[in-house]
Amino acid sequence: MTVPKLTDEYDQQSLYSPQNEHDACGVGLILNLHGEKSHEIVENGLQVLENMVHRGAESADNKTGDGAGILVQIPHEFILLQGIPVPAKGKYGTGLVFLPKDANKAELCLNVIKENVIKEGLNLLAIRDVPVNSDILGEISASNEPTIKQIFITGGTSQEELERKLYIVRKKIEKGILKSNISKERSFYIVSLSTKQMIYKGMLTSLQLREYFPDLSNTNFTSGIALVHSRFSTNTFPTWDLAQPFRMLGHNGEINTIRGNRQWMESRESVLK
């Protein structure tokens, strides 16, 4: 049997036309103009995300999402209440890390993290087990669920220097993991590592993020910014690491915008000579 290609001729023979494909993710931002941090900002961000459930996608089980997440400022007071002896704001960096479920492989990843932190002249202050509610996951997302840890790193003479070193150490850690077979499994990922912001995300639906990460519902968890994203994976299959926001932003870029870019350029050819 010959499968026809998606050409204009094929479009005329069916009800489907790729020209009408405009599915895209949902992005939302809540912030306090005066920089004041509160749990209300986080709560409002989660509500925005939940109201964008139609912008994301999920599998037939209605439990496996293409991805959802939230970017917030580091909740300093919340961290102290978890018993983590962090120094003053800006004097430490933190972020979530996805690790393999296999204990030996997870230990290997943690060793790579520790070695590179030390080599960069920094100190791995603590590693926290991030509480999650795995019971809400669908079969597909559960089969790929990572172990999630939160790391805390100190060092440097200023926040700017520490921020720069955290970027360098993250890149070195990623390079070190690439040398192992773990990289092929896509089970290791540094979600974020910064002195300023952090991210909670996963292969979740918009409605699952709040329930999966109990941290986000704690009234002591505060932020002045909440950037949320609901993913519709039109170009790649959903994975835990590809959920957004990414480390600095959440974007709505789609490969199908290439057609639009071409049309914009063609319409301006006369003035681009």
Phi and psi in degrees as GROMACS dihedral restraints (atoms count N, CA, C in turn):
[ dihedral_restraints ]
;  ai    aj    ak    al  type     phi  dphi    fc
    3     4     5     6     1   -92.7    20    10
    4     5     6     7     1   125.6    20    10
    6     7     8     9     1   -91.4    20    10
    7     8     9    10     1   118.7    20    10
    9    10    11    12     1   -66.1    20    10
   10    11    12    13     1   147.5    20    10
   12    13    14    15     1   -80.8    20    10
   13    14    15    16     1   160.9    20    10
   15    16    17    18     1   -80.8    20    10
   16    17    18    19     1    72.9    20    10
   18    19    20    21     1  -106.8    20    10
   19    20    21    22     1   173.9    20    10
   21    22    23    24     1   -60.4    20    10
   22    23    24    25     1   -36.4    20    10
   24    25    26    27     1   -63.6    20    10
   25    26    27    28     1   -40.7    20    10
   27    28    29    30     1   -65.7    20    10
   28    29    30    31     1   -39.0    20    10
   30    31    32    33     1   -59.1    20    10
   31    32    33    34     1   -36.2    20    10
   33    34    35    36     1   -70.7    20    10
   34    35    36    37     1   -17.3    20    10
   36    37    38    39     1   -96.0    20    10
   37    38    39    40     1    -1.2    20    10
   39    40    41    42     1  -141.2    20    10
   40    41    42    43     1   174.4    20    10
   42    43    44    45     1   -87.1    20    10
   43    44    45    46     1    -9.1    20    10
   45    46    47    48     1   -94.6    20    10
   46    47    48    49     1   138.1    20    10
   48    49    50    51     1  -139.3    20    10
   49    50    51    52     1   121.7    20    10
   51    52    53    54     1   -63.4    20    10
   52    53    54    55     1   -16.3    20    10
   54    55    56    57     1   -65.6    20    10
   55    56    57    58     1   -20.5    20    10
   57    58    59    60     1   -94.6    20    10
   58    59    60    61     1     6.1    20    10
   60    61    62    63     1   -77.1    20    10
   61    62    63    64     1   110.3    20    10
   63    64    65    66     1  -134.3    20    10
   64    65    66    67     1    19.9    20    10
   66    67    68    69     1   -61.2    20    10
   67    68    69    70     1   140.0    20    10
   69    70    71    72     1  -153.3    20    10
   70    71    72    73     1   165.1    20    10
   72    73    74    75     1   -75.5    20    10
   73    74    75    76     1   172.9    20    10
   75    76    77    78     1  -113.9    20    10
   76    77    78    79     1   134.5    20    10
   78    79    80    81     1  -128.3    20    10
   79    80    81    82     1   138.8    20    10
   81    82    83    84     1  -143.4    20    10
   82    83    84    85     1   152.3    20    10
   84    85    86    87     1  -138.3    20    10
   85    86    87    88     1   128.8    20    10
   87    88    89    90     1  -122.4    20    10
   88    89    90    91     1   134.4    20    10
   90    91    92    93     1  -151.9    20    10
   91    92    93    94     1   160.0    20    10
   93    94    95    96     1   -99.0    20    10
   94    95    96    97     1   120.4    20    10
   96    97    98    99     1   -61.8    20    10
   97    98    99   100     1   -22.3    20    10
   99   100   101   102     1   -97.8    20    10
  100   101   102   103     1     3.4    20    10
  102   103   104   105     1    77.2    20    10
  103   104   105   106     1    12.0    20    10
  105   106   107   108     1   -78.3    20    10
  106   107   108   109     1   134.4    20    10
  108   109   110   111     1   -94.9    20    10
  109   110   111   112     1   140.2    20    10
  111   112   113   114     1  -157.4    20    10
  112   113   114   115     1   162.5    20    10
  114   115   116   117     1   -73.9    20    10
  115   116   117   118     1   -23.1    20    10
  117   118   119   120     1   -60.7    20    10
  118   119   120   121     1   -37.0    20    10
  120   121   122   123     1   -62.7    20    10
  121   122   123   124     1   -44.1    20    10
  123   124   125   126     1   -63.4    20    10
  124   125   126   127     1   -45.4    20    10
  126   127   128   129     1   -61.2    20    10
  127   128   129   130     1   -44.0    20    10
  129   130   131   132     1   -65.0    20    10
  130   131   132   133     1   -36.6    20    10
  132   133   134   135     1   -63.2    20    10
  133   134   135   136     1   -42.0    20    10
  135   136   137   138     1   -64.8    20    10
  136   137   138   139     1   -37.0    20    10
  138   139   140   141     1   -66.9    20    10
  139   140   141   142     1   -39.5    20    10
  141   142   143   144     1   -59.4    20    10
  142   143   144   145     1   -46.1    20    10
  144   145   146   147     1   -60.5    20    10
  145   146   147   148     1   -43.1    20    10
  147   148   149   150     1   -68.4    20    10
  148   149   150   151     1   -28.4    20    10
  150   151   152   153     1   -79.6    20    10
  151   152   153   154     1    -7.2    20    10
  153   154   155   156     1  -102.7    20    10
  154   155   156   157     1    20.9    20    10
  156   157   158   159     1   -57.5    20    10
  157   158   159   160     1   -29.1    20    10
  159   160   161   162     1   -72.7    20    10
  160   161   162   163     1   -13.9    20    10
  162   163   164   165     1   -89.4    20    10
  163   164   165   166     1   -16.8    20    10
  165   166   167   168     1   -94.2    20    10
  166   167   168   169     1  -175.8    20    10
  168   169   170   171     1  -135.6    20    10
  169   170   171   172     1   158.1    20    10
  171   172   173   174     1  -148.9    20    10
  172   173   174   175     1   160.9    20    10
  174   175   176   177     1   -77.5    20    10
  175   176   177   178     1   179.6    20    10
  177   178   179   180     1   -64.1    20    10
  178   179   180   181     1   -19.9    20    10
  180   181   182   183     1   -80.7    20    10
  181   182   183   184     1    -5.0    20    10
  183   184   185   186     1    61.4    20    10
  184   185   186   187     1    16.4    20    10
  186   187   188   189     1  -125.1    20    10
  187   188   189   190     1   -19.3    20    10
  189   190   191   192     1   -99.8    20    10
  190   191   192   193     1   111.7    20    10
  192   193   194   195     1   -94.5    20    10
  193   194   195   196     1   162.1    20    10
  195   196   197   198     1   -75.8    20    10
  196   197   198   199     1   -19.0    20    10
  198   199   200   201     1   142.7    20    10
  199   200   201   202     1   140.7    20    10
  201   202   203   204     1  -153.0    20    10
  202   203   204   205     1   149.2    20    10
  204   205   206   207     1  -166.4    20    10
  205   206   207   208     1   172.8    20    10
  207   208   209   210     1  -142.3    20    10
  208   209   210   211     1   135.8    20    10
  210   211   212   213     1  -105.6    20    10
  211   212   213   214     1   128.5    20    10
  213   214   215   216     1  -136.2    20    10
  214   215   216   217     1   166.7    20    10
  216   217   218   219     1   -72.5    20    10
  217   218   219   220     1   154.7    20    10
  219   220   221   222     1   -61.8    20    10
  220   221   222   223     1   122.0    20    10
  222   223   224   225     1   -81.2    20    10
  223   224   225   226     1    81.8    20    10
  225   226   227   228     1   -56.1    20    10
  226   227   228   229     1   -50.5    20    10
  228   229   230   231     1   -63.6    20    10
  229   230   231   232     1   -39.4    20    10
  231   232   233   234     1   -60.1    20    10
  232   233   234   235     1   -43.0    20    10
  234   235   236   237     1   -62.5    20    10
  235   236   237   238     1   -43.2    20    10
  237   238   239   240     1   -60.9    20    10
  238   239   240   241     1   -38.4    20    10
  240   241   242   243     1   -69.8    20    10
  241   242   243   244     1   -16.2    20    10
  243   244   245   246     1   -85.4    20    10
  244   245   246   247     1     2.2    20    10
  246   247   248   249     1    85.8    20    10
  247   248   249   250     1    15.2    20    10
  249   250   251   252     1   -91.8    20    10
  250   251   252   253     1   118.0    20    10
  252   253   254   255     1   -79.5    20    10
  253   254   255   256     1    61.1    20    10
  255   256   257   258     1   -75.2    20    10
  256   257   258   259     1   150.1    20    10
  258   259   260   261     1   -75.3    20    10
  259   260   261   262     1  -162.4    20    10
  261   262   263   264     1   -65.0    20    10
  262   263   264   265     1   161.4    20    10
  264   265   266   267     1   -55.3    20    10
  265   266   267   268     1   137.7    20    10
  267   268   269   270     1    85.7    20    10
  268   269   270   271     1    -9.2    20    10
  270   271   272   273     1   -96.9    20    10
  271   272   273   274     1     2.1    20    10
  273   274   275   276     1  -147.2    20    10
  274   275   276   277     1   160.0    20    10
  276   277   278   279     1  -120.3    20    10
  277   278   279   280     1   152.8    20    10
  279   280   281   282     1  -151.5    20    10
  280   281   282   283     1   165.3    20    10
  282   283   284   285     1   174.8    20    10
  283   284   285   286     1   162.2    20    10
  285   286   287   288     1   -85.7    20    10
  286   287   288   289     1   149.5    20    10
  288   289   290   291     1  -131.6    20    10
  289   290   291   292     1   130.3    20    10
  291   292   293   294     1   -88.7    20    10
  292   293   294   295     1   127.3    20    10
  294   295   296   297     1  -121.7    20    10
  295   296   297   298     1   157.0    20    10
  297   298   299   300     1   -62.6    20    10
  298   299   300   301     1   149.7    20    10
  300   301   302   303     1   -67.0    20    10
  301   302   303   304     1   -32.5    20    10
  303   304   305   306     1   -63.4    20    10
  304   305   306   307     1   124.8    20    10
  306   307   308   309     1   -61.0    20    10
  307   308   309   310     1   -40.9    20    10
  309   310   311   312     1   -66.0    20    10
  310   311   312   313     1   -42.1    20    10
  312   313   314   315     1   -68.9    20    10
  313   314   315   316     1   -37.1    20    10
  315   316   317   318     1   -64.1    20    10
  316   317   318   319     1   -40.8    20    10
  318   319   320   321     1   -64.4    20    10
  319   320   321   322     1   -38.4    20    10
  321   322   323   324     1   -60.1    20    10
  322   323   324   325     1   -44.6    20    10
  324   325   326   327     1   -63.5    20    10
  325   326   327   328     1   -43.7    20    10
  327   328   329   330     1   -63.7    20    10
  328   329   330   331     1   -35.3    20    10
  330   331   332   333     1   -65.9    20    10
  331   332   333   334     1   -39.3    20    10
  333   334   335   336     1   -63.1    20    10
  334   335   336   337     1   -40.5    20    10
  336   337   338   339     1   -62.3    20    10
  337   338   339   340     1   -50.0    20    10
  339   340   341   342     1   -60.4    20    10
  340   341   342   343     1   -45.6    20    10
  342   343   344   345     1   -60.5    20    10
  343   344   345   346     1   -44.1    20    10
  345   346   347   348     1   -74.8    20    10
  346   347   348   349     1   -31.4    20    10
  348   349   350   351     1   -63.6    20    10
  349   350   351   352     1   -44.4    20    10
  351   352   353   354     1   -65.3    20    10
  352   353   354   355     1   -44.5    20    10
  354   355   356   357     1   -60.2    20    10
  355   356   357   358     1   -29.3    20    10
  357   358   359   360     1   -86.5    20    10
  358   359   360   361     1     3.8    20    10
  360   361   362   363     1    77.8    20    10
  361   362   363   364     1    22.8    20    10
  363   364   365   366     1  -109.7    20    10
  364   365   366   367     1   175.1    20    10
  366   367   368   369     1  -125.6    20    10
  367   368   369   370     1   126.0    20    10
  369   370   371   372     1   -82.2    20    10
  370   371   372   373     1    98.0    20    10
  372   373   374   375     1   -69.4    20    10
  373   374   375   376     1   -44.3    20    10
  375   376   377   378     1  -161.7    20    10
  376   377   378   379     1   157.8    20    10
  378   379   380   381     1  -127.8    20    10
  379   380   381   382     1   122.7    20    10
  381   382   383   384     1  -109.8    20    10
  382   383   384   385     1   136.2    20    10
  384   385   386   387     1   -77.4    20    10
  385   386   387   388     1   117.2    20    10
  387   388   389   390     1   -80.0    20    10
  388   389   390   391     1   121.6    20    10
  390   391   392   393     1   -68.2    20    10
  391   392   393   394     1   134.1    20    10
  393   394   395   396     1  -138.1    20    10
  394   395   396   397     1   158.0    20    10
  396   397   398   399     1  -110.5    20    10
  397   398   399   400     1    87.9    20    10
  399   400   401   402     1   -70.9    20    10
  400   401   402   403     1   -16.5    20    10
  402   403   404   405     1   -64.9    20    10
  403   404   405   406     1   -22.4    20    10
  405   406   407   408     1   -84.2    20    10
  406   407   408   409     1    -9.8    20    10
  408   409   410   411     1   -73.3    20    10
  409   410   411   412     1   150.4    20    10
  411   412   413   414     1   -79.1    20    10
  412   413   414   415     1   172.9    20    10
  414   415   416   417     1   -60.7    20    10
  415   416   417   418     1   -42.0    20    10
  417   418   419   420     1   -71.1    20    10
  418   419   420   421     1   -49.0    20    10
  420   421   422   423     1   -66.2    20    10
  421   422   423   424     1   -33.1    20    10
  423   424   425   426     1   -68.0    20    10
  424   425   426   427     1   -34.9    20    10
  426   427   428   429     1   -68.0    20    10
  427   428   429   430     1   -21.3    20    10
  429   430   431   432     1  -111.8    20    10
  430   431   432   433     1     7.4    20    10
  432   433   434   435     1   -62.2    20    10
  433   434   435   436     1   129.1    20    10
  435   436   437   438     1   -87.5    20    10
  436   437   438   439     1   168.9    20    10
  438   439   440   441     1   -82.8    20    10
  439   440   441   442     1   132.3    20    10
  441   442   443   444     1  -113.6    20    10
  442   443   444   445     1   123.1    20    10
  444   445   446   447     1  -120.4    20    10
  445   446   447   448     1   158.0    20    10
  447   448   449   450     1  -118.7    20    10
  448   449   450   451     1   126.1    20    10
  450   451   452   453     1  -107.1    20    10
  451   452   453   454     1   151.5    20    10
  453   454   455   456     1  -128.3    20    10
  454   455   456   457     1   125.9    20    10
  456   457   458   459     1  -127.6    20    10
  457   458   459   460     1   134.5    20    10
  459   460   461   462     1  -121.0    20    10
  460   461   462   463     1   167.0    20    10
  462   463   464   465     1   135.9    20    10
  463   464   465   466     1   178.4    20    10
  465   466   467   468     1    82.1    20    10
  466   467   468   469     1   160.2    20    10
  468   469   470   471     1   -95.5    20    10
  469   470   471   472     1   -11.6    20    10
  471   472   473   474     1  -152.8    20    10
  472   473   474   475     1   165.9    20    10
  474   475   476   477     1   -63.8    20    10
  475   476   477   478     1   -38.5    20    10
  477   478   479   480     1   -62.8    20    10
  478   479   480   481     1   -42.7    20    10
  480   481   482   483     1   -66.6    20    10
  481   482   483   484     1   -43.2    20    10
  483   484   485   486     1   -64.4    20    10
  484   485   486   487     1   -40.9    20    10
  486   487   488   489     1   -60.0    20    10
  487   488   489   490     1   -43.1    20    10
  489   490   491   492     1   -65.1    20    10
  490   491   492   493     1   -42.8    20    10
  492   493   494   495     1   -67.4    20    10
  493   494   495   496     1   -34.0    20    10
  495   496   497   498     1   -64.3    20    10
  496   497   498   499     1   -37.4    20    10
  498   499   500   501     1   -64.5    20    10
  499   500   501   502     1   -45.8    20    10
  501   502   503   504     1   -63.3    20    10
  502   503   504   505     1   -45.9    20    10
  504   505   506   507     1   -66.7    20    10
  505   506   507   508     1   -35.1    20    10
  507   508   509   510     1   -62.8    20    10
  508   509   510   511     1   -43.7    20    10
  510   511   512   513     1   -64.6    20    10
  511   512   513   514     1   -37.6    20    10
  513   514   515   516     1   -69.5    20    10
  514   515   516   517     1   -37.6    20    10
  516   517   518   519     1   -63.2    20    10
  517   518   519   520     1   -46.7    20    10
  519   520   521   522     1   -60.1    20    10
  520   521   522   523     1   -39.8    20    10
  522   523   524   525     1   -65.8    20    10
  523   524   525   526     1   -38.5    20    10
  525   526   527   528     1   -65.6    20    10
  526   527   528   529     1   -38.7    20    10
  528   529   530   531     1   -68.6    20    10
  529   530   531   532     1   -33.2    20    10
  531   532   533   534     1   -60.8    20    10
  532   533   534   535     1   -26.1    20    10
  534   535   536   537     1   -76.5    20    10
  535   536   537   538     1   -10.0    20    10
  537   538   539   540     1  -104.4    20    10
  538   539   540   541     1   169.2    20    10
  540   541   542   543     1   -73.0    20    10
  541   542   543   544     1   -12.2    20    10
  543   544   545   546     1   -63.2    20    10
  544   545   546   547     1   -32.7    20    10
  546   547   548   549     1   -61.6    20    10
  547   548   549   550     1   -29.8    20    10
  549   550   551   552     1   -70.1    20    10
  550   551   552   553     1   -26.2    20    10
  552   553   554   555     1   -83.1    20    10
  553   554   555   556     1   -14.1    20    10
  555   556   557   558     1    57.3    20    10
  556   557   558   559     1    37.0    20    10
  558   559   560   561     1  -104.5    20    10
  559   560   561   562     1    -1.5    20    10
  561   562   563   564     1  -117.8    20    10
  562   563   564   565     1   133.9    20    10
  564   565   566   567     1  -161.6    20    10
  565   566   567   568     1   132.3    20    10
  567   568   569   570     1   -90.1    20    10
  568   569   570   571     1   106.4    20    10
  570   571   572   573     1   -62.2    20    10
  571   572   573   574     1   -46.7    20    10
  573   574   575   576     1  -162.8    20    10
  574   575   576   577     1   155.9    20    10
  576   577   578   579     1  -154.0    20    10
  577   578   579   580     1   102.9    20    10
  579   580   581   582     1  -156.5    20    10
  580   581   582   583     1   164.0    20    10
  582   583   584   585     1   -92.4    20    10
  583   584   585   586     1    -2.8    20    10
  585   586   587   588     1  -117.2    20    10
  586   587   588   589     1   -50.0    20    10
  588   589   590   591     1  -132.1    20    10
  589   590   591   592     1   164.7    20    10
  591   592   593   594     1  -146.4    20    10
  592   593   594   595     1   165.6    20    10
  594   595   596   597     1  -132.3    20    10
  595   596   597   598     1   137.7    20    10
  597   598   599   600     1  -114.2    20    10
  598   599   600   601     1   123.4    20    10
  600   601   602   603     1  -158.9    20    10
  601   602   603   604     1   171.6    20    10
  603   604   605   606     1   176.3    20    10
  604   605   606   607     1  -179.3    20    10
  606   607   608   609     1   -79.2    20    10
  607   608   609   610     1    72.2    20    10
  609   610   611   612     1  -128.8    20    10
  610   611   612   613     1   164.0    20    10
  612   613   614   615     1   -86.7    20    10
  613   614   615   616     1   167.0    20    10
  615   616   617   618     1   -59.8    20    10
  616   617   618   619     1   -32.8    20    10
  618   619   620   621     1   -80.8    20    10
  619   620   621   622     1   -16.5    20    10
  621   622   623   624     1   -88.4    20    10
  622   623   624   625     1   -23.1    20    10
  624   625   626   627     1   -55.5    20    10
  625   626   627   628     1   -49.1    20    10
  627   628   629   630     1   -59.2    20    10
  628   629   630   631     1   -44.7    20    10
  630   631   632   633     1   -75.1    20    10
  631   632   633   634     1   -32.4    20    10
  633   634   635   636     1   -71.3    20    10
  634   635   636   637     1   -39.0    20    10
  636   637   638   639     1  -109.2    20    10
  637   638   639   640     1    94.9    20    10
  639   640   641   642     1   -58.3    20    10
  640   641   642   643     1   -25.9    20    10
  642   643   644   645     1   -50.5    20    10
  643   644   645   646     1   -40.7    20    10
  645   646   647   648     1   -67.2    20    10
  646   647   648   649     1   -17.9    20    10
  648   649   650   651     1   -97.0    20    10
  649   650   651   652     1    -4.1    20    10
  651   652   653   654     1   -72.8    20    10
  652   653   654   655     1   128.6    20    10
  654   655   656   657     1   -65.6    20    10
  655   656   657   658     1   -17.3    20    10
  657   658   659   660     1   -86.6    20    10
  658   659   660   661     1    -5.1    20    10
  660   661   662   663     1   -84.9    20    10
  661   662   663   664     1   106.4    20    10
  663   664   665   666     1  -121.7    20    10
  664   665   666   667     1   158.3    20    10
  666   667   668   669     1  -163.2    20    10
  667   668   669   670     1   156.9    20    10
  669   670   671   672     1   -99.5    20    10
  670   671   672   673     1    -3.6    20    10
  672   673   674   675     1  -138.3    20    10
  673   674   675   676     1   143.0    20    10
  675   676   677   678     1  -142.3    20    10
  676   677   678   679     1   104.4    20    10
  678   679   680   681     1  -103.5    20    10
  679   680   681   682     1   119.2    20    10
  681   682   683   684     1  -117.9    20    10
  682   683   684   685     1   156.3    20    10
  684   685   686   687     1  -147.8    20    10
  685   686   687   688     1   133.6    20    10
  687   688   689   690     1  -117.2    20    10
  688   689   690   691     1   122.3    20    10
  690   691   692   693     1   -97.0    20    10
  691   692   693   694     1   139.7    20    10
  693   694   695   696     1  -121.1    20    10
  694   695   696   697     1   100.4    20    10
  696   697   698   699     1   -80.9    20    10
  697   698   699   700     1    76.6    20    10
  699   700   701   702     1   -77.0    20    10
  700   701   702   703     1   -22.1    20    10
  702   703   704   705     1  -109.1    20    10
  703   704   705   706     1   -24.1    20    10
  705   706   707   708     1  -139.6    20    10
  706   707   708   709     1   156.6    20    10
  708   709   710   711     1   -68.6    20    10
  709   710   711   712     1   148.7    20    10
  711   712   713   714     1   -67.0    20    10
  712   713   714   715     1   140.3    20    10
  714   715   716   717     1  -144.6    20    10
  715   716   717   718     1   163.6    20    10
  717   718   719   720     1   -63.9    20    10
  718   719   720   721     1   -40.9    20    10
  720   721   722   723     1   -75.5    20    10
  721   722   723   724     1   -27.0    20    10
  723   724   725   726     1   -83.1    20    10
  724   725   726   727     1    -5.5    20    10
  726   727   728   729     1   -60.8    20    10
  727   728   729   730     1   148.4    20    10
  729   730   731   732     1  -110.8    20    10
  730   731   732   733     1   165.9    20    10
  732   733   734   735     1   -70.0    20    10
  733   734   735   736     1   159.0    20    10
  735   736   737   738     1   -87.2    20    10
  736   737   738   739     1  -168.1    20    10
  738   739   740   741     1   -67.3    20    10
  739   740   741   742     1   -21.3    20    10
  741   742   743   744     1  -128.9    20    10
  742   743   744   745     1   -11.3    20    10
  744   745   746   747     1  -160.8    20    10
  745   746   747   748     1   171.8    20    10
  747   748   749   750     1  -128.2    20    10
  748   749   750   751     1   127.5    20    10
  750   751   752   753     1  -127.3    20    10
  751   752   753   754     1   163.0    20    10
  753   754   755   756     1  -115.1    20    10
  754   755   756   757     1    31.9    20    10
  756   757   758   759     1   -72.1    20    10
  757   758   759   760     1   135.7    20    10
  759   760   761   762     1  -132.2    20    10
  760   761   762   763     1   145.1    20    10
  762   763   764   765     1   -62.6    20    10
  763   764   765   766     1   -29.1    20    10
  765   766   767   768     1   -70.5    20    10
  766   767   768   769     1    -4.0    20    10
  768   769   770   771     1   -77.1    20    10
  769   770   771   772     1   -10.3    20    10
  771   772   773   774     1   -58.7    20    10
  772   773   774   775     1   -41.3    20    10
  774   775   776   777     1   -60.6    20    10
  775   776   777   778     1   -42.1    20    10
  777   778   779   780     1   -64.6    20    10
  778   779   780   781     1   -40.6    20    10
  780   781   782   783     1   -62.8    20    10
  781   782   783   784     1   -40.1    20    10
  783   784   785   786     1   -62.9    20    10
  784   785   786   787     1   -41.7    20    10
  786   787   788   789     1   -66.6    20    10
  787   788   789   790     1   -37.7    20    10
  789   790   791   792     1   -63.2    20    10
  790   791   792   793     1   -42.9    20    10
  792   793   794   795     1   -66.4    20    10
  793   794   795   796     1   -44.0    20    10
  795   796   797   798     1   -63.7    20    10
  796   797   798   799     1   -36.1    20    10
  798   799   800   801     1   -70.9    20    10
  799   800   801   802     1   -15.5    20    10
  801   802   803   804     1  -114.5    20    10
  802   803   804   805     1    14.0    20    10
  804   805   806   807     1   -55.6    20    10
  805   806   807   808     1   -37.9    20    10
  807   808   809   810     1   -65.0    20    10
  808   809   810   811     1   -26.1    20    10
  810   811   812   813     1  -104.8    20    10
  811   812   813   814     1     2.8    20    10
  813   814   815   816     1  -102.1    20    10
  814   815   816   817     1     4.7    20    10
